[in-house]
Amino acid sequence: MANLVIEIGNTAIKVAWTQGVTLGKTMRYQGEKAREFLQSVLEKEKPFVMAVSSQKPLNEDEEVFLKNNCSHLLILDQEHKNILRRHELPDYLSYDRAVALIAARFLFKGKSCSVFDFGTTLTVDFLDSDGQYKGGNISLGCRTRFKSLNRYAKNLPLVDTPSEIVKTGSSLQSSIEAGVISGIMFEIDGYIRRYPQNIVVFTGGDAIYFAQRLKNSIFAVSNMGLIGLAIITDEYVKRNLI
């Protein structure tokens, strides 16, 4: 009985087939033809349960398409908040944050956690040792910071994320690189120092990049969102279908 989990983010879609809470083949798509991509995933096999988290509410046509391609559909978006409430998470959380927290509760049960998600935004959320949500913060992600400097500061070029950085810039480009990356590093270090007892978890597109530059003990977990969706799907099956 294969299930399918789908994470629709700001810039990309990630999907994975699952058995229980275990992820199978994982795929990622970034482009203009999201419907065609999902159709290609579904053309050989229809999932028993499909769980979808989306940064933006799904429209009626999208929801009908998904329902027609599975036996049971679970949606997590701003129009479907019941799953968040069931997991005692606040309505205002975006669904990438919510499913990552559900995954952290499962992976680090009994431990307090600081969960950093590196994407379009940089978010950090906190769980206590009982898994209770203790709040979180949002700031600009790495690429968003580079783009903002280019857009809003006169005469500053658009700079790519550097493979190597210096602590202090010696040119315009290296000053931007060092300023943005060092700023994020100081931000991360500040949260780690504030909650030294917490397990530190990195996820998202830039997680490995920053984990490699920290001396602290970090758990870098790819696909936290998909893991969280797999947990939600497995709970749904056990609660309603077994």
MDAnalysis code that builds the backbone (N, CA, C; Angstrom):
import MDAnalysis as mda
import numpy as np

u = mda.Universe.empty(726, n_residues=242, atom_resindex=np.repeat(np.arange(242), 3), trajectory=True)
u.add_TopologyAttr("name", ["N", "CA", "C"] * 242)
u.add_TopologyAttr("resid", np.arange(1, 243))
u.add_TopologyAttr("resname", ["MET", "ALA", "ASN", "LEU", "VAL", "ILE", "GLU", "ILE", "GLY", "ASN", "THR", "ALA", "ILE", "LYS", "VAL", "ALA", "TRP", "THR", "GLN", "GLY", "VAL", "THR", "LEU", "GLY", "LYS", "THR", "MET", "ARG", "TYR", "GLN", "GLY", "GLU", "LYS", "ALA", "ARG", "GLU", "PHE", "LEU", "GLN", "SER", "VAL", "LEU", "GLU", "LYS", "GLU", "LYS", "PRO", "PHE", "VAL", "MET", "ALA", "VAL", "SER", "SER", "GLN", "LYS", "PRO", "LEU", "ASN", "GLU", "ASP", "GLU", "GLU", "VAL", "PHE", "LEU", "LYS", "ASN", "ASN", "CYS", "SER", "HIS", "LEU", "LEU", "ILE", "LEU", "ASP", "GLN", "GLU", "HIS", "LYS", "ASN", "ILE", "LEU", "ARG", "ARG", "HIS", "GLU", "LEU", "PRO", "ASP", "TYR", "LEU", "SER", "TYR", "ASP", "ARG", "ALA", "VAL", "ALA", "LEU", "ILE", "ALA", "ALA", "ARG", "PHE", "LEU", "PHE", "LYS", "GLY", "LYS", "SER", "CYS", "SER", "VAL", "PHE", "ASP", "PHE", "GLY", "THR", "THR", "LEU", "THR", "VAL", "ASP", "PHE", "LEU", "ASP", "SER", "ASP", "GLY", "GLN", "TYR", "LYS", "GLY", "GLY", "ASN", "ILE", "SER", "LEU", "GLY", "CYS", "ARG", "THR", "ARG", "PHE", "LYS", "SER", "LEU", "ASN", "ARG", "TYR", "ALA", "LYS", "ASN", "LEU", "PRO", "LEU", "VAL", "ASP", "THR", "PRO", "SER", "GLU", "ILE", "VAL", "LYS", "THR", "GLY", "SER", "SER", "LEU", "GLN", "SER", "SER", "ILE", "GLU", "ALA", "GLY", "VAL", "ILE", "SER", "GLY", "ILE", "MET", "PHE", "GLU", "ILE", "ASP", "GLY", "TYR", "ILE", "ARG", "ARG", "TYR", "PRO", "GLN", "ASN", "ILE", "VAL", "VAL", "PHE", "THR", "GLY", "GLY", "ASP", "ALA", "ILE", "TYR", "PHE", "ALA", "GLN", "ARG", "LEU", "LYS", "ASN", "SER", "ILE", "PHE", "ALA", "VAL", "SER", "ASN", "MET", "GLY", "LEU", "ILE", "GLY", "LEU", "ALA", "ILE", "ILE", "THR", "ASP", "GLU", "TYR", "VAL", "LYS", "ARG", "ASN", "LEU", "ILE"])
u.atoms.positions = np.array([
    [0.857, -1.195, 0.000],
    [0.000, 0.000, 0.000],
    [0.891, 1.244, 0.000],
    [1.166, 1.773, -1.180],
    [2.065, 2.919, -1.306],
    [1.294, 4.218, -1.129],
    [1.908, 5.135, -0.434],
    [1.366, 6.473, -0.262],
    [2.321, 7.474, -0.902],
    [1.817, 8.690, -1.151],
    [2.626, 9.719, -1.778],
    [2.534, 10.998, -0.964],
    [3.686, 11.612, -0.690],
    [3.714, 12.897, 0.014],
    [4.295, 13.948, -0.913],
    [3.702, 15.143, -0.872],
    [4.064, 16.232, -1.789],
    [4.248, 17.505, -0.983],
    [5.383, 18.150, -1.153],
    [5.672, 19.410, -0.483],
    [5.824, 20.499, -1.551],
    [4.882, 21.454, -1.552],
    [4.891, 22.545, -2.527],
    [5.428, 23.785, -1.830],
    [6.641, 24.188, -2.185],
    [7.292, 25.329, -1.547],
    [7.182, 26.587, -2.370],
    [7.971, 27.593, -1.996],
    [7.958, 28.859, -2.719],
    [8.548, 28.733, -4.116],
    [9.541, 27.865, -4.274],
    [10.252, 27.788, -5.556],
    [10.285, 26.396, -6.167],
    [9.939, 25.347, -5.418],
    [10.069, 23.986, -5.927],
    [9.027, 23.070, -5.310],
    [8.849, 21.921, -5.964],
    [7.978, 20.859, -5.468],
    [8.843, 19.638, -5.191],
    [8.634, 19.006, -4.027],
    [9.315, 17.761, -3.704],
    [8.267, 16.690, -3.425],
    [8.504, 15.493, -3.920],
    [7.572, 14.393, -3.708],
    [8.355, 13.141, -3.326],
    [7.674, 12.255, -2.612],
    [8.289, 10.977, -2.255],
    [7.206, 9.931, -2.060],
    [7.469, 8.723, -2.533],
    [6.629, 7.577, -2.197],
    [7.013, 7.105, -0.799],
    [6.046, 6.620, -0.035],
    [6.309, 6.213, 1.339],
    [5.658, 4.872, 1.650],
    [6.292, 4.162, 2.583],
    [5.714, 2.988, 3.219],
    [5.814, 3.233, 4.719],
    [4.694, 3.393, 5.388],
    [4.729, 3.800, 6.784],
    [5.364, 5.175, 6.889],
    [6.353, 5.305, 7.760],
    [7.045, 6.596, 7.905],
    [8.348, 6.632, 7.120],
    [8.586, 5.602, 6.304],
    [9.836, 5.505, 5.547],
    [9.681, 6.103, 4.163],
    [10.593, 7.011, 3.812],
    [10.586, 7.601, 2.478],
    [11.233, 6.651, 1.478],
    [10.593, 6.546, 0.305],
    [11.193, 5.824, -0.798],
    [11.812, 6.798, -1.778],
    [11.553, 6.579, -3.057],
    [12.124, 7.435, -4.091],
    [11.643, 8.870, -3.918],
    [12.589, 9.802, -3.909],
    [12.288, 11.223, -3.726],
    [12.639, 11.974, -5.006],
    [11.754, 12.886, -5.406],
    [11.945, 13.669, -6.628],
    [11.718, 15.149, -6.335],
    [12.385, 15.991, -7.113],
    [12.259, 17.438, -6.949],
    [12.043, 18.080, -8.310],
    [11.153, 19.073, -8.359],
    [10.887, 19.775, -9.611],
    [10.826, 21.281, -9.355],
    [11.456, 22.037, -10.239],
    [11.399, 23.489, -10.188],
    [11.163, 23.990, -11.606],
    [10.028, 24.624, -11.846],
    [9.704, 25.092, -13.181],
    [8.252, 25.492, -13.304],
    [7.826, 25.700, -14.546],
    [6.491, 26.223, -14.822],
    [5.441, 25.132, -15.018],
    [5.847, 23.878, -15.136],
    [4.903, 22.822, -15.494],
    [4.717, 21.841, -14.340],
    [4.254, 22.374, -13.195],
    [4.089, 21.552, -11.999],
    [3.046, 20.458, -12.209],
    [1.928, 20.792, -12.879],
    [0.877, 19.800, -13.114],
    [1.412, 18.635, -13.951],
    [2.154, 18.952, -15.004],
    [2.712, 17.908, -15.852],
    [3.698, 17.034, -15.079],
    [4.476, 17.663, -14.197],
    [5.406, 16.895, -13.373],
    [4.657, 15.908, -12.491],
    [3.606, 16.373, -11.812],
    [2.841, 15.482, -10.935],
    [2.136, 14.390, -11.728],
    [1.640, 14.724, -12.919],
    [1.014, 13.704, -13.756],
    [2.004, 12.599, -14.120],
    [3.254, 12.984, -14.376],
    [4.268, 11.981, -14.718],
    [4.571, 11.081, -13.520],
    [4.511, 11.633, -12.319],
    [4.739, 10.839, -11.109],
    [3.601, 9.844, -10.907],
    [2.376, 10.264, -11.244],
    [1.186, 9.477, -10.934],
    [0.749, 8.548, -12.060],
    [1.388, 8.624, -13.212],
    [0.853, 7.898, -14.363],
    [0.977, 6.381, -14.232],
    [1.951, 5.889, -13.503],
    [2.145, 4.447, -13.377],
    [1.464, 3.863, -12.147],
    [1.233, 4.679, -11.136],
    [0.662, 4.173, -9.886],
    [-0.101, 5.283, -9.177],
    [-1.271, 4.938, -8.656],
    [-2.062, 5.885, -7.876],
    [-1.859, 5.578, -6.392],
    [-1.512, 6.567, -5.578],
    [-1.291, 6.304, -4.152],
    [-2.589, 6.020, -3.414],
    [-2.481, 5.251, -2.344],
    [-3.633, 5.021, -1.475],
    [-3.984, 6.305, -0.737],
    [-2.997, 6.881, -0.053],
    [-3.167, 8.180, 0.598],
    [-2.157, 9.153, -0.004],
    [-2.622, 10.351, -0.327],
    [-1.747, 11.422, -0.788],
    [-1.832, 12.564, 0.223],
    [-0.688, 12.998, 0.740],
    [-0.630, 14.125, 1.681],
    [0.138, 15.261, 1.034],
    [-0.464, 16.440, 1.029],
    [0.103, 17.584, 0.329],
    [0.198, 18.768, 1.283],
    [1.385, 19.347, 1.402],
    [1.524, 20.628, 2.103],
    [1.874, 21.686, 1.069],
    [1.277, 22.860, 1.218],
    [1.480, 23.904, 0.215],
    [1.624, 25.256, 0.886],
    [2.575, 26.037, 0.387],
    [2.787, 27.384, 0.902],
    [1.632, 28.313, 0.552],
    [0.958, 28.042, -0.552],
    [-0.208, 28.847, -0.943],
    [-1.422, 27.932, -0.995],
    [-2.628, 28.470, -0.724],
    [-3.830, 27.634, -0.785],
    [-4.023, 27.036, -2.173],
    [-4.398, 25.782, -2.227],
    [-4.684, 25.135, -3.495],
    [-6.033, 25.617, -4.015],
    [-6.134, 25.850, -5.329],
    [-7.430, 26.236, -5.879],
    [-8.288, 24.996, -6.121],
    [-9.540, 25.224, -6.498],
    [-10.486, 24.113, -6.645],
    [-10.038, 23.125, -7.711],
    [-9.519, 23.632, -8.824],
    [-9.070, 22.764, -9.902],
    [-7.899, 21.887, -9.457],
    [-6.967, 22.461, -8.720],
    [-5.820, 21.692, -8.220],
    [-6.270, 20.616, -7.248],
    [-7.229, 20.969, -6.383],
    [-7.715, 20.004, -5.404],
    [-8.450, 18.850, -6.079],
    [-9.262, 19.155, -7.098],
    [-9.968, 18.109, -7.838],
    [-8.975, 17.175, -8.525],
    [-7.929, 17.750, -9.134],
    [-6.898, 16.936, -9.791],
    [-6.266, 15.964, -8.810],
    [-5.928, 16.433, -7.623],
    [-5.293, 15.569, -6.628],
    [-6.257, 14.488, -6.138],
    [-7.506, 14.868, -5.865],
    [-8.495, 13.895, -5.393],
    [-8.715, 12.781, -6.408],
    [-8.668, 13.119, -7.688],
    [-8.908, 12.133, -8.736],
    [-7.747, 11.163, -8.920],
    [-6.640, 11.419, -8.235],
    [-5.455, 10.591, -8.418],
    [-5.039, 9.838, -7.162],
    [-5.953, 9.676, -6.219],
    [-5.656, 8.908, -5.014],
    [-6.957, 8.436, -4.385],
    [-6.851, 7.538, -3.421],
    [-8.034, 7.079, -2.690],
    [-8.393, 8.010, -1.541],
    [-7.378, 8.590, -0.905],
    [-7.596, 9.495, 0.226],
    [-6.626, 10.661, 0.099],
    [-7.144, 11.877, 0.267],
    [-6.325, 13.083, 0.120],
    [-6.282, 13.864, 1.425],
    [-5.068, 14.195, 1.867],
    [-4.861, 15.074, 3.024],
    [-4.195, 16.348, 2.525],
    [-4.753, 17.498, 2.880],
    [-4.202, 18.777, 2.446],
    [-3.823, 19.609, 3.659],
    [-2.632, 20.181, 3.611],
    [-2.201, 21.146, 4.609],
    [-1.912, 22.454, 3.892],
    [-2.827, 23.403, 3.997],
    [-2.612, 24.766, 3.517],
    [-3.452, 25.695, 4.371],
    [-3.499, 26.966, 4.036],
    [-4.192, 27.928, 4.890],
    [-5.705, 27.723, 4.919],
    [-6.239, 26.936, 3.999],
    [-7.666, 26.630, 3.998],
    [-7.973, 25.312, 4.716],
    [-6.972, 24.586, 5.115],
    [-7.161, 23.286, 5.766],
    [-6.243, 23.233, 6.991],
    [-6.752, 23.678, 8.135],
    [-5.920, 23.843, 9.325],
    [-6.131, 22.752, 10.372],
    [-6.996, 21.793, 10.077],
    [-7.350, 20.804, 11.096],
    [-6.157, 19.949, 11.511],
    [-5.243, 19.667, 10.559],
    [-4.094, 18.822, 10.902],
    [-3.154, 19.560, 11.849],
    [-2.975, 20.876, 11.617],
    [-2.150, 21.661, 12.539],
    [-2.724, 21.614, 13.946],
    [-4.032, 21.789, 14.052],
    [-4.657, 21.796, 15.374],
    [-4.531, 20.440, 16.056],
    [-4.629, 19.385, 15.282],
    [-4.499, 18.048, 15.853],
    [-3.110, 17.841, 16.443],
    [-2.119, 18.488, 15.849],
    [-0.746, 18.364, 16.341],
    [-0.362, 19.514, 17.282],
    [-1.349, 20.248, 17.736],
    [-1.149, 21.331, 18.713],
    [-0.130, 22.360, 18.238],
    [-0.253, 22.735, 16.965],
    [0.586, 23.773, 16.385],
    [-0.297, 24.955, 15.987],
    [0.197, 26.187, 16.115],
    [-0.639, 27.367, 15.853],
    [-0.977, 27.531, 14.374],
    [-2.136, 28.151, 14.122],
    [-2.641, 28.316, 12.758],
    [-1.718, 29.165, 11.879],
    [-0.956, 30.069, 12.481],
    [-0.168, 30.996, 11.665],
    [1.080, 30.364, 11.068],
    [1.458, 29.167, 11.513],
    [2.668, 28.536, 10.987],
    [2.493, 28.190, 9.520],
    [3.515, 28.458, 8.715],
    [3.514, 27.960, 7.347],
    [3.703, 26.452, 7.403],
    [3.318, 25.780, 6.336],
    [3.266, 24.327, 6.409],
    [4.621, 23.661, 6.257],
    [5.588, 24.351, 5.654],
    [6.935, 23.788, 5.659],
    [7.492, 23.763, 7.079],
    [7.209, 24.821, 7.842],
    [7.647, 24.838, 9.243],
    [6.903, 23.778, 10.059],
    [5.615, 23.675, 9.857],
    [4.809, 22.756, 10.654],
    [5.234, 21.301, 10.457],
    [5.395, 20.887, 9.199],
    [5.744, 19.485, 8.972],
    [7.169, 19.186, 9.437],
    [8.060, 20.172, 9.368],
    [9.409, 19.977, 9.893],
    [9.382, 19.775, 11.407],
    [8.512, 20.490, 12.095],
    [8.386, 20.327, 13.548],
    [7.804, 18.963, 13.907],
    [6.834, 18.514, 13.123],
    [6.273, 17.179, 13.353],
    [7.358, 16.121, 13.168],
    [8.207, 16.311, 12.161],
    [9.326, 15.384, 11.952],
    [10.316, 15.438, 13.110],
    [10.624, 16.649, 13.601],
    [11.582, 16.790, 14.704],
    [11.067, 16.115, 15.968],
    [9.782, 16.251, 16.243],
    [9.201, 15.566, 17.403],
    [9.416, 14.062, 17.322],
    [9.271, 13.520, 16.127],
    [9.403, 12.088, 15.907],
    [10.867, 11.653, 15.977],
    [11.750, 12.376, 15.301],
    [13.149, 11.984, 15.206],
    [13.918, 12.207, 16.504],
    [13.514, 13.223, 17.282],
    [14.248, 13.583, 18.496],
    [13.309, 13.584, 19.702],
    [12.509, 12.549, 19.789],
    [11.526, 12.440, 20.867],
    [12.203, 12.531, 22.229],
    [11.616, 13.351, 23.116],
    [12.159, 13.520, 24.457],
    [13.268, 14.536, 24.558],
    [13.621, 15.192, 23.438],
    [14.680, 16.195, 23.412],
    [14.110, 17.561, 23.024],
    [14.591, 18.613, 23.656],
    [14.245, 19.958, 23.207],
    [15.059, 20.274, 21.958],
    [14.438, 20.990, 21.023],
    [15.055, 21.190, 19.706],
    [14.968, 22.642, 19.255],
    [15.994, 23.080, 18.526],
    [15.970, 24.303, 17.728],
    [16.052, 23.874, 16.269],
    [14.985, 24.135, 15.510],
    [14.890, 23.664, 14.132],
    [15.063, 24.851, 13.187],
    [16.181, 24.848, 12.448],
    [16.482, 25.898, 11.478],
    [16.123, 25.401, 10.082],
    [15.382, 26.215, 9.341],
    [15.026, 25.866, 7.958],
    [15.564, 26.951, 7.038],
    [16.501, 26.556, 6.163],
    [17.202, 27.495, 5.289],
    [16.606, 27.451, 3.889],
    [15.817, 28.459, 3.555],
    [15.215, 28.525, 2.238],
    [15.056, 29.963, 1.810],
    [13.956, 30.285, 1.154],
    [13.664, 31.675, 0.805],
    [13.690, 32.541, 2.051],
    [13.171, 31.989, 3.142],
    [13.322, 32.599, 4.459],
    [14.222, 31.720, 5.311],
    [14.770, 32.297, 6.361],
    [15.453, 31.541, 7.409],
    [14.528, 31.533, 8.615],
    [14.035, 30.360, 8.966],
    [13.167, 30.259, 10.137],
    [13.868, 29.435, 11.209],
    [13.569, 29.749, 12.457],
    [14.034, 28.926, 13.565],
    [12.849, 28.745, 14.513],
    [12.560, 27.495, 14.842],
    [11.436, 27.148, 15.705],
    [11.928, 26.272, 16.841],
    [11.209, 26.352, 17.957],
    [11.678, 25.710, 19.177],
    [10.631, 24.753, 19.741],
    [11.100, 23.560, 20.115],
    [10.291, 22.559, 20.802],
    [10.914, 22.261, 22.157],
    [10.070, 22.091, 23.186],
    [10.619, 21.651, 24.464],
    [10.717, 20.137, 24.479],
    [11.203, 19.568, 25.581],
    [11.466, 18.134, 25.630],
    [10.194, 17.300, 25.577],
    [9.038, 17.921, 25.820],
    [7.749, 17.234, 25.698],
    [7.152, 17.384, 24.303],
    [7.880, 18.050, 23.399],
    [7.381, 18.243, 22.049],
    [6.443, 19.417, 21.887],
    [6.293, 20.236, 22.933],
    [5.422, 21.401, 22.857],
    [6.109, 22.517, 22.081],
    [5.340, 23.178, 21.222],
    [5.885, 24.268, 20.420],
    [6.053, 25.511, 21.280],
    [7.245, 26.097, 21.260],
    [7.567, 27.244, 22.106],
    [7.770, 28.531, 21.307],
    [7.366, 28.531, 20.042],
    [7.480, 29.740, 19.234],
    [8.666, 29.684, 18.282],
    [8.779, 30.722, 17.459],
    [9.868, 30.762, 16.491],
    [9.971, 32.109, 15.809],
    [11.008, 32.271, 15.024],
    [11.297, 33.545, 14.361],
    [11.520, 33.339, 12.861],
    [11.325, 34.436, 12.113],
    [11.505, 34.424, 10.663],
    [12.416, 35.585, 10.274],
    [13.390, 35.308, 9.429],
    [14.182, 36.381, 8.832],
    [14.445, 36.012, 7.367],
    [15.219, 36.825, 6.680],
    [15.491, 36.591, 5.271],
    [16.440, 35.413, 5.073],
    [16.172, 34.610, 4.052],
    [17.080, 33.535, 3.687],
    [18.318, 34.074, 2.987],
    [19.280, 33.194, 2.757],
    [20.577, 33.604, 2.209],
    [20.426, 34.279, 0.851],
    [19.821, 33.593, -0.132],
    [19.676, 34.174, -1.461],
    [18.798, 35.418, -1.428],
    [17.805, 35.436, -0.558],
    [16.926, 36.603, -0.444],
    [17.708, 37.815, 0.036],
    [18.685, 37.615, 0.897],
    [19.516, 38.724, 1.370],
    [20.373, 39.294, 0.242],
    [20.965, 38.410, -0.547],
    [21.747, 38.897, -1.685],
    [20.868, 39.671, -2.662],
    [19.681, 39.150, -2.951],
    [18.773, 39.816, -3.890],
    [18.293, 41.153, -3.350],
    [18.040, 41.224, -2.046],
    [17.561, 42.465, -1.439],
    [18.622, 43.561, -1.507],
    [19.881, 43.210, -1.255],
    [20.957, 44.195, -1.364],
    [21.045, 44.748, -2.779],
    [20.941, 43.859, -3.756],
    [21.005, 44.281, -5.148],
    [19.822, 45.171, -5.533],
    [18.649, 44.849, -4.995],
    [17.433, 45.580, -5.377],
    [17.313, 46.920, -4.672],
    [17.649, 46.976, -3.392],
    [17.329, 48.157, -2.597],
    [18.526, 49.054, -2.283],
    [19.745, 48.557, -2.469],
    [20.924, 49.382, -2.205],
    [21.540, 49.811, -3.539],
    [21.647, 51.085, -3.757],
    [22.112, 51.607, -5.039],
    [23.536, 51.135, -5.336],
    [23.725, 50.650, -6.559],
    [25.040, 50.288, -7.099],
    [25.645, 49.010, -6.513],
    [24.884, 48.231, -5.750],
    [25.425, 46.965, -5.251],
    [25.049, 45.841, -6.210],
    [26.021, 45.039, -6.634],
    [25.741, 43.972, -7.603],
    [25.029, 42.791, -6.947],
    [24.399, 41.959, -7.793],
    [23.830, 40.705, -7.324],
    [24.948, 39.679, -7.238],
    [25.122, 39.114, -6.057],
    [26.238, 38.205, -5.779],
    [25.692, 36.808, -5.518],
    [26.383, 35.792, -6.020],
    [26.011, 34.406, -5.743],
    [26.569, 33.971, -4.388],
    [25.949, 32.946, -3.810],
    [26.457, 32.381, -2.566],
    [27.871, 31.840, -2.805],
    [28.853, 32.309, -2.054],
    [30.241, 31.908, -2.328],
    [30.558, 30.517, -1.800],
    [31.442, 29.823, -2.494],
    [31.894, 28.528, -1.992],
    [32.884, 28.704, -0.850],
    [33.664, 29.780, -0.903],
    [34.600, 30.120, 0.166],
    [34.388, 31.577, 0.542],
    [34.496, 31.874, 1.826],
    [34.303, 33.257, 2.264],
    [35.460, 33.691, 3.155],
    [35.648, 34.990, 3.216],
    [36.614, 35.581, 4.139],
    [35.837, 36.259, 5.259],
    [36.501, 36.481, 6.385],
    [35.822, 37.121, 7.509],
    [35.561, 38.594, 7.245],
    [36.489, 39.226, 6.530],
    [36.365, 40.649, 6.218],
    [36.621, 40.848, 4.728],
    [35.700, 41.524, 4.043],
    [35.830, 41.712, 2.614],
    [36.947, 42.663, 2.239],
    [37.565, 42.405, 1.082],
    [38.614, 43.294, 0.574],
    [38.245, 43.857, -0.798],
    [37.007, 43.611, -1.233],
    [36.469, 44.156, -2.476],
    [34.970, 44.306, -2.278],
    [34.312, 44.947, -3.227],
    [32.866, 45.117, -3.097],
    [32.174, 43.764, -3.044],
    [32.538, 42.858, -3.938],
    [31.884, 41.555, -3.965],
    [32.158, 40.757, -2.694],
    [33.431, 40.695, -2.279],
    [33.745, 39.907, -1.079],
    [33.160, 40.532, 0.177],
    [32.966, 41.859, 0.181],
    [32.325, 42.525, 1.323],
    [30.866, 42.100, 1.445],
    [30.191, 41.998, 0.305],
    [28.799, 41.534, 0.318],
    [28.739, 40.070, 0.746],
    [29.609, 39.241, 0.157],
    [29.633, 37.824, 0.506],
    [29.880, 37.625, 2.003],
    [30.922, 38.271, 2.509],
    [31.279, 38.107, 3.922],
    [30.201, 38.678, 4.833],
    [29.610, 39.810, 4.437],
    [28.591, 40.426, 5.274],
    [27.351, 39.572, 5.404],
    [26.869, 39.034, 4.290],
    [25.653, 38.223, 4.322],
    [25.894, 36.904, 5.045],
    [26.944, 36.189, 4.662],
    [27.183, 34.877, 5.261],
    [27.549, 35.011, 6.742],
    [28.402, 35.978, 7.084],
    [28.764, 36.165, 8.494],
    [27.555, 36.571, 9.309],
    [26.700, 37.414, 8.727],
    [25.494, 37.828, 9.445],
    [24.611, 36.643, 9.791],
    [24.435, 35.730, 8.832],
    [23.629, 34.538, 9.098],
    [24.307, 33.649, 10.132],
    [25.629, 33.511, 10.039],
    [26.353, 32.685, 10.999],
    [26.224, 33.240, 12.426],
    [26.344, 34.569, 12.564],
    [26.169, 35.183, 13.876],
    [24.747, 34.967, 14.393],
    [23.780, 35.050, 13.486],
    [22.376, 34.841, 13.852],
    [22.176, 33.422, 14.381],
    [22.697, 32.439, 13.653],
    [22.580, 31.043, 14.085],
    [23.252, 30.844, 15.436],
    [24.478, 31.355, 15.545],
    [25.245, 31.171, 16.780],
    [24.526, 31.795, 17.975],
    [23.864, 32.928, 17.747],
    [23.122, 33.569, 18.832],
    [22.002, 32.690, 19.356],
    [21.258, 32.045, 18.456],
    [20.179, 31.156, 18.893],
    [20.739, 29.934, 19.610],
    [21.839, 29.397, 19.099],
    [22.426, 28.223, 19.746],
    [22.900, 28.563, 21.159],
    [23.485, 29.737, 21.326],
    [23.937, 30.165, 22.652],
    [22.756, 30.437, 23.585],
    [21.655, 30.920, 23.027],
    [20.477, 31.221, 23.855],
    [19.857, 29.945, 24.416],
    [19.887, 28.874, 23.623],
    [19.276, 27.608, 24.057],
    [20.319, 26.491, 23.973],
    [21.335, 26.524, 24.825],
    [22.441, 25.560, 24.711],
    [22.025, 24.123, 24.966],
    [20.899, 23.916, 25.637],
    [20.435, 22.554, 25.937],
    [19.740, 21.901, 24.752],
    [19.412, 22.666, 23.725],
    [18.615, 22.146, 22.622],
    [19.441, 21.357, 21.606],
    [18.835, 20.285, 21.081],
    [19.349, 19.647, 19.877],
    [19.188, 20.646, 18.729],
    [20.231, 20.818, 17.902],
    [20.182, 21.770, 16.790],
    [19.985, 20.996, 15.492],
    [18.898, 21.330, 14.777],
    [18.528, 20.622, 13.559],
    [18.496, 21.622, 12.407],
    [19.223, 21.302, 11.340],
    [19.213, 22.116, 10.123],
    [18.474, 21.367, 9.027],
    [17.646, 22.076, 8.283],
    [17.010, 21.507, 7.108],
    [16.851, 22.602, 6.063],
    [16.403, 22.246, 4.872],
    [16.238, 23.230, 3.808],
    [17.420, 23.246, 2.858],
    [17.282, 24.032, 1.782],
    [18.237, 24.011, 0.691],
    [19.660, 24.386, 1.057],
    [19.843, 25.301, 2.025],
    [21.187, 25.743, 2.389],
    [21.676, 25.112, 3.695],
    [21.000, 24.067, 4.168],
    [21.342, 23.482, 5.467],
    [22.773, 22.973, 5.509],
    [23.183, 22.206, 4.495],
    [24.522, 21.627, 4.494],
    [25.576, 22.730, 4.398],
    [25.303, 23.744, 3.593],
    [26.248, 24.850, 3.408],
    [26.622, 25.471, 4.755],
    [25.611, 25.731, 5.597],
    [25.898, 26.371, 6.878],
    [26.353, 25.371, 7.939],
    [25.862, 24.147, 7.875],
    [26.308, 23.132, 8.839],
    [27.806, 22.894, 8.722],
    [28.334, 22.926, 7.501],
    [29.758, 22.707, 7.280],
    [30.617, 23.842, 7.820],
    [30.023, 24.983, 8.099],
    [30.777, 26.153, 8.535],
    [30.635, 26.422, 10.034],
    [29.971, 25.523, 10.745],
    [29.812, 25.671, 12.186],
    [30.613, 24.604, 12.925],
    [31.130, 24.975, 14.068],
    [31.874, 24.031, 14.892],
    [30.946, 23.263, 15.828],
    [29.707, 23.770, 16.000],
    [28.764, 23.118, 16.904],
    [28.308, 21.775, 16.340],
    [27.783, 20.932, 17.231],
    [27.215, 19.652, 16.822],
    [25.828, 19.895, 16.233],
    [25.676, 19.576, 14.938],
    [24.463, 19.880, 14.194],
    [23.912, 18.592, 13.584],
    [22.596, 18.441, 13.618],
    [21.940, 17.393, 12.856],
    [21.387, 18.030, 11.585],
    [21.981, 17.727, 10.449],
    [21.483, 18.214, 9.166],
    [20.622, 17.114, 8.564],
    [19.321, 17.370, 8.471],
    [18.355, 16.366, 8.026],
    [17.681, 16.870, 6.762],
    [17.969, 16.230, 5.647],
    [17.293, 16.611, 4.409],
    [15.871, 16.071, 4.415],
    [14.996, 16.746, 3.702],
    [13.610, 16.292, 3.520],
    [12.821, 16.184, 4.819],
    [13.065, 17.103, 5.750],
    [12.279, 17.113, 6.988],
    [10.791, 17.256, 6.689],
    [10.459, 18.088, 5.692],
    [9.059, 18.279, 5.355],
    [8.408, 16.995, 4.876],
    [9.097, 16.257, 4.009],
    [8.551, 14.999, 3.518],
    [8.441, 13.966, 4.637],
    [9.406, 13.953, 5.551],
    [9.333, 13.045, 6.701],
    [8.106, 13.380, 7.549],
    [7.882, 14.678, 7.792],
    [6.707, 15.087, 8.560],
    [5.418, 14.664, 7.884],
    [5.339, 14.809, 6.571],
    [4.154, 14.383, 5.831],
    [3.972, 12.872, 5.895],
    [5.074, 12.124, 5.843],
    [4.983, 10.666, 5.968],
    [4.429, 10.270, 7.333],
    [4.837, 10.978, 8.378],
    [4.327, 10.709, 9.727],
    [2.832, 10.996, 9.792],
    [2.419, 12.134, 9.240],
    [0.998, 12.491, 9.207],
    [0.190, 11.435, 8.453],
    [0.714, 10.999, 7.311],
    [0.032, 9.991, 6.501],
    [-0.098, 8.676, 7.247],
    [0.978, 8.238, 7.882],
    [0.961, 6.981, 8.625],
    [-0.038, 7.049, 9.781],
    [-0.077, 8.165, 10.489],
    [-1.041, 8.331, 11.583],
    [-2.473, 8.278, 11.062],
    [-2.704, 8.905, 9.897],
    [-4.040, 8.905, 9.302],
    [-4.481, 7.477, 8.954],
    [-3.577, 6.716, 8.352],
    [-3.899, 5.336, 7.988],
    [-4.238, 4.521, 9.226],
    [-3.438, 4.626, 10.261],
    [-3.659, 3.843, 11.481],
    [-4.936, 4.268, 12.205],
    [-5.257, 5.561, 12.146],
    [-6.406, 6.086, 12.867],
    [-7.727, 5.816, 12.134],
    [-7.704, 5.846, 10.816],
    [-8.951, 5.810, 10.053],
    [-9.129, 4.610, 9.157],
    [-8.059, 3.910, 8.794],
    [-8.173, 2.916, 7.741],
    [-7.760, 1.517, 8.153],
    [-7.294, 1.362, 9.377],
    [-6.895, 0.009, 9.830],
    [-7.908, -0.508, 10.851],
])
